[in-house]
Amino acid sequence: MRIYEGSPRQDWEEVLRAIGSFADHEHLKELLFLELEDGFLLQGLTVPEAGAWSESSGSMAKRTYELLDDQVGQLIDEATARRGTVSEPHPHVEIANFYEQALRVVGNWLDGQHPRDLFFFEQEGSFVLRLLTASPTRTGHQLVEFTKDEIVAMIEAAPEQRQMAPEAGATP
């Protein structure tokens, strides 16, 4: 993955958190995400209003966004500026900032995996990821699934994990 200016950590956690915030803002559901050479492809279904998800509504539409590297950097800056403005402390699929929080925790997990390429899709709050991993001895794809309950548990555990993590540059 490329490094994005404006990101304090410049990693998957920040990139996916910003893209998740974008998905929340666009009222997307059922996401599909693909890493491209110079950015990302994000696809999702739009709903008439946040929280008004209904398969029988007939007003669902597929939206596709190509988010180039410069746009992702801008999304990171915008998402950073908006932090702390959502009042709901425990995100769930039905609330407005679910994707920002869910993709942040998925990104945090990805940072420990160091994938060379990423593809994922989401369905009803569960995520299936395909990672391309490479080591000196082996290169291959890995499939990983996070259920909605696992994602919500990861979101709820994140504040404690951030408190336990040492500050960058701090001495133990």
C-alpha positions in Angstrom: 0.0 0.0 0.0 1.1 3.5 -0.7 1.7 6.1 2.0 -0.9 8.9 2.2 0.0 12.4 3.1 -2.1 13.8 6.0 -2.4 10.4 7.7 -0.8 10.4 11.2 0.0 6.7 11.0 -0.1 6.1 7.2 -1.4 2.6 7.4 -4.5 0.5 6.6 -6.3 1.5 9.8 -6.3 5.2 8.8 -7.0 4.6 5.1 -9.9 2.2 5.7 -11.3 4.4 8.5 -11.5 7.3 6.1 -13.0 5.2 3.3 -15.5 3.9 5.9 -16.4 7.4 6.9 -17.0 8.2 3.2 -19.2 5.1 2.8 -21.2 6.2 5.9 -21.6 9.7 4.4 -22.8 8.3 1.1 -25.2 6.0 2.9 -23.7 2.9 1.3 -24.5 -0.7 2.3 -23.2 -4.1 1.3 -19.7 -2.8 0.4 -17.2 -4.2 -2.1 -13.6 -2.9 -2.0 -10.8 -3.6 -4.4 -7.3 -2.2 -4.3 -6.1 -0.8 -7.6 -2.7 0.3 -8.8 -3.4 4.0 -8.1 -6.2 3.9 -5.6 -9.2 1.9 -4.7 -12.6 0.9 -6.1 -15.5 1.1 -3.7 -18.9 -0.1 -4.6 -22.1 -0.3 -2.5 -25.8 -0.1 -2.6 -27.4 3.2 -1.7 -30.5 3.6 0.4 -33.0 6.4 0.4 -32.1 7.6 3.9 -29.7 6.4 6.6 -31.3 3.5 8.5 -34.1 3.0 6.0 -32.7 -0.2 4.5 -35.4 -2.3 2.9 -35.1 -4.8 0.1 -38.7 -4.2 -0.8 -38.3 -0.5 -1.2 -37.2 -0.9 -4.9 -35.1 2.2 -4.6 -31.7 0.6 -4.1 -29.0 1.6 -6.6 -25.5 0.4 -7.0 -22.9 3.1 -6.7 -19.3 2.7 -7.8 -16.4 5.1 -6.8 -12.9 5.1 -8.0 -10.9 6.7 -5.1 -7.5 7.7 -6.4 -4.5 8.2 -4.0 -4.9 12.0 -3.8 -8.6 11.6 -3.0 -7.9 9.1 -0.3 -5.4 11.5 1.3 -8.2 14.2 1.2 -10.7 11.7 2.7 -8.2 11.0 5.5 -7.9 14.7 6.3 -11.6 15.2 6.2 -12.3 12.2 8.4 -9.7 13.3 10.9 -11.3 16.8 11.1 -14.7 15.2 11.8 -13.6 12.8 14.6 -15.4 13.0 17.8 -18.6 14.4 16.3 -20.7 11.2 16.5 -22.6 10.8 19.7 -23.3 7.0 19.6 -20.6 5.3 21.7 -21.2 1.7 20.5 -21.5 1.5 16.7 -23.7 -1.2 15.1 -24.7 -1.8 11.5 -27.9 0.2 12.0 -26.2 3.5 12.9 -24.6 6.2 10.9 -20.8 5.6 11.6 -20.7 1.8 11.4 -18.4 1.6 8.4 -15.9 4.2 9.8 -15.6 2.1 12.9 -15.8 -1.3 11.3 -13.2 -0.6 8.6 -10.9 1.0 11.2 -10.8 -2.2 13.2 -10.4 -4.3 10.1 -7.6 -2.0 9.0 -5.9 -2.3 12.4 -6.0 -6.1 12.0 -4.6 -5.8 8.5 -1.7 -3.8 9.7 -0.5 -6.8 11.6 -0.9 -9.0 8.5 1.1 -6.8 6.0 -0.9 -7.8 2.9 0.4 -6.8 -0.5 -3.1 -6.6 -2.0 -6.6 -6.4 -0.6 -10.1 -7.3 -1.7 -13.1 -7.5 0.5 -16.9 -7.5 0.5 -19.3 -6.9 3.3 -22.8 -8.4 3.7 -25.1 -7.4 6.5 -22.2 -6.3 8.7 -20.0 -9.4 8.1 -16.7 -9.0 6.1 -14.9 -11.5 3.9 -11.4 -10.5 3.0 -9.0 -11.9 0.4 -5.4 -10.9 1.1 -2.3 -11.4 -1.0 0.5 -12.2 1.3 4.2 -12.7 0.4 7.1 -13.9 2.4 10.6 -15.0 1.3 9.4 -18.6 1.0 5.8 -18.3 0.0 3.3 -16.1 -1.9 -0.4 -16.7 -1.9 -3.9 -15.7 -1.1 -5.6 -16.0 2.3 -9.3 -15.8 3.0 -10.5 -14.3 6.3 -14.1 -13.8 7.5 -15.3 -11.5 10.3 -18.9 -12.0 11.4 -21.0 -9.0 12.4 -20.7 -10.0 16.1 -16.9 -10.2 15.8 -16.8 -6.8 14.2 -19.0 -5.2 16.9 -16.8 -6.9 19.6 -13.6 -5.6 17.9 -15.1 -2.1 17.8 -16.2 -2.2 21.5 -12.7 -3.5 22.5 -10.8 -0.9 20.5 -10.8 2.0 23.1 -9.2 -0.3 25.7 -6.6 -1.5 23.2 -5.7 2.1 22.3 -5.3 3.0 26.0 -2.9 0.0 26.5 -0.9 0.8 23.3 2.3 2.8 24.0 2.4 6.3 22.4 4.6 6.6 19.3 8.1 7.7 20.5 7.3 7.1 24.2 9.8 5.1 26.2 8.4 2.1 28.0 
